[in-house]
Amino acid sequence: MPRFLQISKKDLFILLFIGVWFGVLVFVYLYMLPLLIVDHSLVSLTLSLFTATVVSLFFFFGPIFFLKVELDRLLSSGLTFGILLGMLYGLYACLLALLDYLSPNSRDAPTEFLLLVILGCALVYSPLRRLVQYSVDRLIFGSRPDYQNLLCEVSGRIATTLQLPDLVDILVNELPKGLQVTGIGLMIMEEKRSRLYPENLRFGSSLWSKSRLITLLRQGQQSFSCKRMVGDSVLSAELLEIKKAGFALVYGLQGGSLFAGMLLIGPRKDGTSYTSRDFQAFSILGSQVSTAIENALNFESLAGSNDQLQATFHKLVQAEKMAALGEMTAMLAHELINPLGIIRSSAQYLLSEQRSAEVQENLLQYVIEEVDSLNLIINNLLGLARHKPPKFRKVDLQFEIKDFVDKWVECEEHSEGVKINVNLPDTLPVLYADFKQLRQVLFNCVANSEEAMEAVGTITISIREIEQQRIEIVVEDTGPGVAEDDLKLVFKKFFTTKEKGVGLGLPVCRQVVRAHNGSIKLVNNQEGGARVIIRLPLRPLVTVGKN
């Protein structure tokens, strides 16, 4: 359809006003004002009228047949231009009057005066034009959205919103008010499935993922107006369905790596037509929304994968606990029966007849030792079953290691014949860990070393930073070491070489270290003795529990 047949009555009226306005401006500024101010016109009356007529016809018919201009912008620029010229003429007339009053002979030398006026106008023109343009825009477009500020605000908010429900709430519930449109809708495409927002929005009866509209948008078409398309009945039907749902424009959300869907924009609240300025703003908005939705979908997918990983991990932990429960039952039948039998026999022996004080003391000592053995078994079992997720905090290793050694050498479990050396570098990186749990690991390692050395020897604790943002903690002793056949079994639950051991100390240590995403192993030194090597990441990824 020819462009002049698409012009509405309102646009024709605006064009008529613009044409008359510019024609009058030309006549006034070329003929009337110069005649009033400086007693002679710039051009003749005939030429002024002819120029004014040509300008009026150009500004009336030019946008209809030739120029694709925004009428609101053209009207705003015309008013701004006319007001500025009027202000400059007025300023010039006032200055002439003032000059004539102060010096009647000043008109004999206008060159210097005109130069000063030109310089003054050059200084104030730019800020004055912006002020007038702003005032005219406020007068004409006072109800239109301020796209510059609006897009900056919206861009900042949606760029930092990763939760899809929050993002949809901003776009569907808050943005229409800023854009001054009747409503905004979203269709988010996920493979063959689509989601519509607001959630009560419904339109179309076919599969949208295979629609003509989606196909064209995927191929790079940026937008469509919801109207009948000549020569494409399928596309027309789809666009008219969207129009019936209350929308006027459709923008494709083409992200960096996937096609996210469609942004649906309703008509203006005031019923006016959209301009090229609106289309430009909507295009920018569509690009920002595409990126935001792609980020939200990726975050949603990542969160879902993380939930599945957490669920799988907890299932594995539970399965491991159930397997341990079976081993525990068999172990308890052996480990608990013996101490309980000794306690019962001792009690029966004491009750059978009066015993001497020495015999009573010996039997009661046996009872106390066996109760302590039972208590050790139960505490180790509880430590394995009730392991809590670590609470990661910054750890000062220099302080914590020295504090651990100072407290260990003062406790009852420490043998005075064992010397403990601490080998630390001058500076250590910051470690994020639960040192309360790591302290228990160090306690078990040092206690095992002292017991293996039979109360005489040296223990060395050293720490160093290694590759891949990790640290290595080594607890080394001068004892006899571990039998080669036992090295592969020391971290197995209930395996022990001690006479009264339970076999849960090192498994608990491994459980703690693994919760820190680290590793622990026990090796023999070539020159004798054993060495426990613990490696921990400085910033562990939390896969067990929460911070």
MIPADREN-731472 format. One record per residue (C-alpha): y, x, z; residue in three letters. Coordinates in pm, whole numbers, always signed. Example, Ala and Ser with C-alpha at 12.3 -4.5 7.8 and 13.67 -1.06 7.14 Angstrom:
BEGIN
yy:xx:zz:r
-450:+1230:+780:Ala;
-106:+1367:+714:Ser;
This chain:
BEGIN
yy:xx:zz:r
+0:+0:+0:Met;
+348:+139:-90:Pro;
+540:+266:+208:Arg;
+840:+32:+157:Phe;
+608:-270:+187:Leu;
+485:-147:+527:Gln;
+833:-136:+684:Ile;
+873:-399:+956:Ser;
+1186:-611:+1001:Lys;
+1272:-416:+1313:Lys;
+1248:-83:+1128:Asp;
+1462:-222:+841:Leu;
+1728:-322:+1092:Phe;
+1717:+29:+1246:Ile;
+1746:+186:+900:Leu;
+2042:-40:+815:Leu;
+2215:+57:+1137:Phe;
+2148:+429:+1077:Ile;
+2278:+409:+719:Gly;
+2596:+227:+820:Val;
+2644:+458:+1119:Trp;
+2626:+778:+916:Phe;
+2846:+628:+639:Gly;
+3114:+531:+890:Val;
+3091:+874:+1054:Leu;
+3147:+1047:+722:Val;
+3446:+828:+636:Phe;
+3602:+857:+983:Val;
+3559:+1231:+1016:Tyr;
+3654:+1320:+661:Leu;
+3949:+1085:+621:Tyr;
+4062:+884:+926:Met;
+4064:+1136:+1212:Leu;
+4217:+1426:+1014:Pro;
+4490:+1189:+898:Leu;
+4564:+1082:+1256:Leu;
+4544:+1427:+1412:Ile;
+4687:+1671:+1159:Val;
+4880:+1421:+936:Asp;
+4660:+1479:+629:His;
+4296:+1406:+538:Ser;
+4039:+1663:+436:Leu;
+3955:+1479:+110:Val;
+4102:+1186:-83:Ser;
+4034:+822:+12:Leu;
+3824:+764:-301:Thr;
+3607:+1068:-241:Leu;
+3570:+977:+128:Ser;
+3449:+624:+41:Leu;
+3213:+754:-228:Phe;
+3064:+1018:+7:Thr;
+3027:+762:+284:Ala;
+2846:+522:+47:Thr;
+2608:+791:-80:Val;
+2526:+901:+276:Val;
+2464:+540:+385:Ser;
+2228:+474:+94:Leu;
+2045:+802:+152:Phe;
+1982:+733:+520:Phe;
+1875:+377:+444:Phe;
+1643:+433:+146:Phe;
+1537:+795:+209:Gly;
+1298:+724:+500:Pro;
+1152:+427:+310:Ile;
+1062:+601:-13:Phe;
+1063:+973:+48:Phe;
+1079:+1096:+404:Leu;
+819:+1047:+673:Lys;
+1061:+1061:+962:Val;
+1054:+904:+1305:Glu;
+1325:+635:+1306:Leu;
+1384:+659:+1680:Asp;
+1444:+1033:+1650:Arg;
+1669:+982:+1348:Leu;
+1873:+722:+1535:Leu;
+1898:+946:+1841:Ser;
+2009:+1246:+1633:Ser;
+2265:+1036:+1444:Gly;
+2422:+903:+1762:Leu;
+2425:+1249:+1917:Thr;
+2586:+1400:+1607:Phe;
+2854:+1129:+1593:Gly;
+2938:+1156:+1962:Ile;
+2963:+1534:+1944:Leu;
+3197:+1521:+1646:Leu;
+3408:+1263:+1822:Gly;
+3429:+1477:+2133:Met;
+3525:+1786:+1932:Leu;
+3790:+1595:+1739:Tyr;
+3923:+1451:+2062:Gly;
+3928:+1793:+2226:Leu;
+4110:+1939:+1927:Tyr;
+4368:+1657:+1927:Ala;
+4432:+1702:+2299:Cys;
+4476:+2075:+2261:Leu;
+4718:+2025:+1970:Leu;
+4921:+1779:+2174:Ala;
+4927:+2018:+2469:Leu;
+5027:+2308:+2247:Leu;
+5302:+2103:+2084:Asp;
+5433:+2002:+2426:Tyr;
+5435:+2355:+2560:Leu;
+5563:+2523:+2245:Ser;
+5714:+2307:+1967:Pro;
+5692:+2600:+1726:Asn;
+5316:+2652:+1782:Ser;
+5226:+2449:+1473:Arg;
+5386:+2718:+1261:Asp;
+5105:+2956:+1355:Ala;
+4782:+2753:+1380:Pro;
+4545:+3037:+1280:Thr;
+4518:+3194:+1627:Glu;
+4492:+2850:+1783:Phe;
+4210:+2742:+1551:Leu;
+4023:+3064:+1624:Leu;
+4042:+2997:+1998:Leu;
+3919:+2640:+1945:Val;
+3625:+2762:+1734:Ile;
+3530:+3019:+1996:Leu;
+3552:+2759:+2271:Gly;
+3338:+2513:+2075:Cys;
+3078:+2782:+2009:Ala;
+3049:+2846:+2381:Leu;
+3008:+2484:+2490:Val;
+2827:+2337:+2188:Tyr;
+2468:+2409:+2288:Ser;
+2480:+2282:+2650:Pro;
+2704:+1993:+2541:Leu;
+2459:+1893:+2265:Arg;
+2166:+1897:+2510:Arg;
+2364:+1686:+2756:Leu;
+2462:+1431:+2492:Val;
+2109:+1426:+2346:Gln;
+1963:+1368:+2691:Tyr;
+2211:+1087:+2762:Ser;
+2144:+918:+2427:Val;
+1766:+948:+2474:Asp;
+1795:+797:+2819:Arg;
+1996:+511:+2673:Leu;
+1764:+445:+2377:Ile;
+1427:+559:+2510:Phe;
+1478:+496:+2878:Gly;
+1145:+311:+2897:Ser;
+949:+567:+2693:Arg;
+727:+822:+2870:Pro;
+845:+1178:+2925:Asp;
+556:+1344:+2744:Tyr;
+652:+1701:+2828:Gln;
+637:+1653:+3205:Asn;
+351:+1403:+3185:Leu;
+123:+1631:+2984:Leu;
+197:+1927:+3212:Cys;
+108:+1722:+3518:Glu;
-203:+1565:+3367:Val;
-323:+1896:+3226:Ser;
-300:+2063:+3566:Gly;
-484:+1782:+3744:Arg;
-773:+1733:+3503:Ile;
-823:+2107:+3456:Ala;
-899:+2141:+3829:Thr;
-1114:+1827:+3854:Thr;
-1485:+1902:+3813:Leu;
-1633:+1581:+3953:Gln;
-1676:+1336:+3663:Leu;
-1596:+1021:+3872:Pro;
-1268:+1175:+3988:Asp;
-1179:+1277:+3632:Leu;
-1254:+928:+3500:Val;
-1041:+774:+3776:Asp;
-741:+986:+3674:Ile;
-777:+903:+3306:Leu;
-869:+535:+3328:Val;
-674:+417:+3632:Asn;
-371:+647:+3664:Glu;
-287:+772:+3314:Leu;
-212:+429:+3153:Pro;
+85:+386:+3387:Lys;
+232:+722:+3286:Gly;
+175:+659:+2914:Leu;
+298:+299:+2951:Gln;
+1:+159:+2761:Val;
-214:-144:+2836:Thr;
-521:+64:+2913:Gly;
-732:+372:+2845:Ile;
-1107:+384:+2789:Gly;
-1363:+660:+2760:Leu;
-1693:+681:+2577:Met;
-1886:+989:+2687:Ile;
-2171:+1089:+2455:Met;
-2484:+1255:+2594:Glu;
-2737:+1314:+2319:Glu;
-2841:+960:+2215:Lys;
-2697:+791:+2523:Arg;
-2335:+687:+2578:Ser;
-2140:+593:+2890:Arg;
-1838:+362:+2880:Leu;
-1549:+370:+3126:Tyr;
-1416:+156:+3288:Pro;
-1769:+55:+3383:Glu;
-1702:-311:+3297:Asn;
-1605:-215:+2941:Leu;
-1844:-349:+2678:Arg;
-1820:-356:+2300:Phe;
-2053:-309:+2007:Gly;
-2414:-414:+1964:Ser;
-2557:-109:+1782:Ser;
-2633:+249:+1880:Leu;
-2296:+426:+1886:Trp;
-2444:+774:+1862:Ser;
-2541:+693:+1500:Lys;
-2230:+493:+1412:Ser;
-2005:+564:+1115:Arg;
-1709:+624:+1348:Leu;
-1886:+884:+1563:Ile;
-2018:+1058:+1253:Thr;
-1667:+1099:+1111:Leu;
-1529:+1217:+1445:Leu;
-1808:+1473:+1476:Arg;
-1723:+1599:+1128:Gln;
-1367:+1681:+1236:Gly;
-1166:+1361:+1186:Gln;
-920:+1368:+1473:Gln;
-825:+1002:+1521:Ser;
-834:+648:+1385:Phe;
-615:+341:+1422:Ser;
-809:+31:+1512:Cys;
-747:-162:+1190:Lys;
-930:-251:+874:Arg;
-1013:+46:+652:Met;
-998:-23:+280:Val;
-1320:+81:+103:Gly;
-1528:+132:+421:Asp;
-1659:-195:+558:Ser;
-1888:-32:+817:Val;
-1607:+176:+969:Leu;
-1374:-126:+958:Ser;
-1624:-338:+1152:Ala;
-1664:-72:+1420:Glu;
-1288:-21:+1458:Leu;
-1229:-397:+1480:Leu;
-1489:-420:+1757:Glu;
-1292:-160:+1954:Ile;
-969:-348:+1877:Lys;
-1119:-668:+2021:Lys;
-1191:-474:+2339:Ala;
-814:-411:+2373:Gly;
-755:-71:+2217:Phe;
-531:+45:+1933:Ala;
-621:+413:+1882:Leu;
-940:+619:+1889:Val;
-934:+998:+1942:Tyr;
-1243:+1217:+1910:Gly;
-1318:+1444:+2206:Leu;
-1440:+1754:+2026:Gln;
-1504:+2021:+2292:Gly;
-1571:+2388:+2247:Gly;
-1950:+2356:+2226:Ser;
-2026:+1984:+2209:Leu;
-1887:+1649:+2102:Phe;
-1792:+1478:+2428:Ala;
-1713:+1128:+2298:Gly;
-1404:+915:+2234:Met;
-1071:+857:+2405:Leu;
-958:+496:+2355:Leu;
-587:+413:+2392:Ile;
-450:+61:+2416:Gly;
-125:-73:+2264:Pro;
+217:-15:+2422:Arg;
+306:-244:+2708:Lys;
+638:-329:+2539:Asp;
+460:-421:+2213:Gly;
+638:-159:+1999:Thr;
+460:+54:+1741:Ser;
+350:+408:+1808:Tyr;
+561:+687:+1655:Thr;
+473:+1034:+1530:Ser;
+591:+1168:+1865:Arg;
+332:+950:+2038:Asp;
+54:+1061:+1803:Phe;
+140:+1425:+1864:Gln;
+128:+1375:+2243:Ala;
-202:+1185:+2222:Phe;
-353:+1463:+2011:Ser;
-261:+1722:+2275:Ile;
-392:+1493:+2547:Leu;
-721:+1448:+2358:Gly;
-776:+1824:+2342:Ser;
-714:+1859:+2715:Gln;
-943:+1567:+2799:Val;
-1217:+1715:+2575:Ser;
-1216:+2041:+2770:Thr;
-1201:+1864:+3106:Ala;
-1494:+1634:+3025:Ile;
-1703:+1922:+2893:Glu;
-1639:+2114:+3218:Asn;
-1725:+1805:+3425:Ala;
-2049:+1745:+3233:Leu;
-2149:+2111:+3271:Asn;
-2073:+2094:+3643:Phe;
-2272:+1770:+3673:Glu;
-2567:+1931:+3497:Ser;
-2541:+2241:+3714:Leu;
-2524:+2031:+4031:Ala;
-2832:+1838:+3919:Gly;
-3021:+2160:+3849:Ser;
-2917:+2294:+4187:Asn;
-3043:+1978:+4360:Asp;
-3376:+2009:+4179:Gln;
-3396:+2375:+4277:Leu;
-3322:+2289:+4639:Gln;
-3585:+2014:+4636:Ala;
-3843:+2248:+4479:Thr;
-3761:+2520:+4729:Phe;
-3801:+2284:+5026:His;
-4133:+2162:+4884:Lys;
-4253:+2521:+4858:Leu;
-4140:+2590:+5213:Val;
-4316:+2279:+5335:Gln;
-4633:+2372:+5147:Ala;
-4617:+2720:+5298:Glu;
-4577:+2572:+5644:Lys;
-4874:+2340:+5592:Met;
-5084:+2634:+5475:Ala;
-4970:+2830:+5777:Ala;
-5061:+2534:+5998:Leu;
-5421:+2558:+5879:Gly;
-5432:+2928:+5957:Glu;
-5257:+2861:+6286:Met;
-5519:+2609:+6394:Thr;
-5801:+2855:+6338:Ala;
-5606:+3131:+6507:Met;
-5518:+2918:+6810:Leu;
-5885:+2836:+6863:Ala;
-5946:+3207:+6910:His;
-5621:+3334:+7063:Glu;
-5569:+3058:+7320:Leu;
-5928:+3008:+7437:Ile;
-5966:+3360:+7576:Asn;
-5650:+3361:+7796:Pro;
-5719:+3006:+7910:Leu;
-6079:+3102:+7996:Gly;
-5960:+3398:+8202:Ile;
-5704:+3184:+8385:Ile;
-5964:+2913:+8459:Arg;
-6228:+3161:+8578:Ser;
-5976:+3337:+8803:Ser;
-5866:+3006:+8954:Ala;
-6230:+2896:+9016:Gln;
-6310:+3230:+9175:Tyr;
-6015:+3199:+9412:Leu;
-6110:+2842:+9506:Leu;
-6481:+2909:+9565:Ser;
-6424:+3087:+9901:Glu;
-6170:+3287:+10094:Gln;
-6086:+3615:+9916:Arg;
-5920:+3927:+10040:Ser;
-5550:+3984:+9975:Ala;
-5626:+4268:+9733:Glu;
-5864:+4054:+9527:Val;
-5618:+3765:+9524:Gln;
-5339:+3997:+9404:Glu;
-5554:+4139:+9124:Asn;
-5666:+3796:+9006:Leu;
-5313:+3656:+9016:Leu;
-5194:+3956:+8818:Gln;
-5458:+3875:+8554:Tyr;
-5332:+3515:+8547:Val;
-4969:+3632:+8501:Ile;
-5066:+3870:+8217:Glu;
-5262:+3601:+8035:Glu;
-4977:+3348:+8078:Val;
-4738:+3609:+7932:Asp;
-4979:+3653:+7642:Ser;
-4984:+3277:+7582:Leu;
-4605:+3266:+7605:Asn;
-4579:+3544:+7342:Leu;
-4810:+3355:+7108:Ile;
-4615:+3030:+7145:Ile;
-4273:+3198:+7102:Asn;
-4386:+3372:+6784:Asn;
-4523:+3049:+6644:Leu;
-4200:+2866:+6726:Leu;
-3998:+3146:+6564:Gly;
-4193:+3099:+6243:Leu;
-4182:+2719:+6245:Ala;
-3822:+2671:+6360:Arg;
-3652:+2926:+6139:His;
-3294:+2816:+6077:Lys;
-3100:+2888:+5757:Pro;
-2866:+3185:+5798:Pro;
-2495:+3128:+5856:Lys;
-2327:+3388:+5638:Phe;
-2020:+3559:+5785:Arg;
-1847:+3894:+5744:Lys;
-2036:+4165:+5931:Val;
-1894:+4498:+6050:Asp;
-2211:+4709:+6022:Leu;
-2058:+5014:+6194:Gln;
-1994:+4811:+6508:Phe;
-2302:+4587:+6501:Glu;
-2559:+4868:+6456:Ile;
-2409:+5081:+6732:Lys;
-2387:+4776:+6960:Asp;
-2753:+4693:+6890:Phe;
-2868:+5048:+6977:Val;
-2657:+5057:+7296:Asp;
-2811:+4732:+7419:Lys;
-3164:+4830:+7316:Trp;
-3167:+5155:+7513:Val;
-3064:+4960:+7825:Glu;
-3332:+4692:+7801:Cys;
-3673:+4697:+7974:Glu;
-3871:+4718:+7647:Glu;
-3722:+5061:+7562:His;
-3920:+5373:+7649:Ser;
-3712:+5657:+7788:Glu;
-3920:+5911:+7598:Gly;
-3805:+5772:+7262:Val;
-3481:+5903:+7118:Lys;
-3284:+5679:+6880:Ile;
-3056:+5835:+6618:Asn;
-2803:+5642:+6410:Val;
-2709:+5781:+6069:Asn;
-2415:+5589:+5920:Leu;
-2159:+5690:+5654:Pro;
-1790:+5700:+5741:Asp;
-1724:+5373:+5556:Thr;
-1952:+5081:+5479:Leu;
-1882:+4780:+5255:Pro;
-1837:+4433:+5402:Val;
-2169:+4249:+5432:Leu;
-2200:+3872:+5443:Tyr;
-2499:+3792:+5663:Ala;
-2622:+3622:+5980:Asp;
-2642:+3929:+6200:Phe;
-2788:+3730:+6488:Lys;
-3101:+3689:+6276:Gln;
-3086:+4045:+6141:Leu;
-3062:+4172:+6500:Arg;
-3401:+4009:+6568:Gln;
-3544:+4188:+6260:Val;
-3416:+4523:+6389:Leu;
-3553:+4440:+6735:Phe;
-3904:+4383:+6597:Asn;
-3893:+4698:+6383:Cys;
-3775:+4924:+6667:Val;
-4018:+4767:+6915:Ala;
-4309:+4820:+6676:Asn;
-4206:+5184:+6620:Ser;
-4183:+5261:+6993:Glu;
-4519:+5096:+7054:Glu;
-4681:+5292:+6768:Ala;
-4542:+5625:+6900:Met;
-4681:+5551:+7250:Glu;
-4341:+5595:+7418:Ala;
-4266:+5946:+7283:Val;
-4086:+6029:+6959:Gly;
-3772:+5968:+6755:Thr;
-3644:+5662:+6571:Ile;
-3372:+5699:+6307:Thr;
-3166:+5404:+6182:Ile;
-2972:+5476:+5862:Ser;
-2766:+5263:+5623:Ile;
-2637:+5338:+5275:Arg;
-2486:+5144:+4986:Glu;
-2702:+5128:+4672:Ile;
-2658:+4991:+4321:Glu;
-2599:+4625:+4227:Gln;
-2378:+4549:+4528:Gln;
-2653:+4600:+4786:Arg;
-2711:+4797:+5106:Ile;
-3027:+4960:+5236:Glu;
-3119:+4966:+5606:Ile;
-3400:+5208:+5699:Val;
-3578:+5221:+6037:Val;
-3788:+5541:+6047:Glu;
-4013:+5673:+6323:Asp;
-4219:+5986:+6395:Thr;
-4535:+5798:+6489:Gly;
-4880:+5809:+6332:Pro;
-4791:+5569:+6050:Gly;
-4997:+5277:+5923:Val;
-5344:+5288:+5774:Ala;
-5329:+5260:+5395:Glu;
-5559:+4956:+5392:Asp;
-5331:+4779:+5641:Asp;
-5006:+4837:+5449:Leu;
-5082:+4548:+5213:Lys;
-5157:+4312:+5501:Leu;
-4883:+4381:+5757:Val;
-4663:+4093:+5633:Phe;
-4952:+3846:+5621:Lys;
-4939:+3583:+5897:Lys;
-5166:+3646:+6195:Phe;
-5269:+3994:+6077:Phe;
-5240:+4247:+6359:Thr;
-5392:+4575:+6471:Thr;
-5268:+4537:+6828:Lys;
-5504:+4440:+7105:Glu;
-5284:+4155:+7221:Lys;
-5080:+4107:+6907:Gly;
-5032:+3773:+6733:Val;
-4948:+3899:+6383:Gly;
-4625:+3699:+6340:Leu;
-4354:+3958:+6412:Gly;
-4328:+4110:+6063:Leu;
-4386:+3776:+5882:Pro;
-4089:+3635:+6074:Val;
-3885:+3944:+5974:Cys;
-3975:+3890:+5609:Arg;
-3878:+3522:+5636:Gln;
-3533:+3616:+5771:Val;
-3474:+3885:+5506:Val;
-3582:+3655:+5223:Arg;
-3342:+3389:+5350:Ala;
-3071:+3653:+5295:His;
-3203:+3702:+4938:Asn;
-3316:+4051:+5033:Gly;
-3643:+4243:+5048:Ser;
-3837:+4428:+5318:Ile;
-4128:+4670:+5290:Lys;
-4320:+4911:+5512:Leu;
-4421:+5256:+5382:Val;
-4562:+5577:+5529:Asn;
-4370:+5904:+5521:Asn;
-4543:+6203:+5364:Gln;
-4458:+6418:+5667:Glu;
-4585:+6150:+5906:Gly;
-4451:+5834:+6059:Gly;
-4363:+5497:+5908:Ala;
-4048:+5362:+5753:Arg;
-3923:+5004:+5722:Val;
-3687:+4958:+5424:Ile;
-3463:+4651:+5422:Ile;
-3241:+4582:+5120:Arg;
-2975:+4311:+5132:Leu;
-2711:+4190:+4882:Pro;
-2353:+4221:+5005:Leu;
-2278:+3864:+4894:Arg;
-2607:+3670:+4898:Pro;
-2641:+3354:+4694:Leu;
-2709:+3074:+4940:Val;
-3039:+2913:+4847:Thr;
-3147:+2807:+5193:Val;
-2931:+2560:+5381:Gly;
-2553:+2570:+5382:Lys;
-2286:+2813:+5493:Asn;
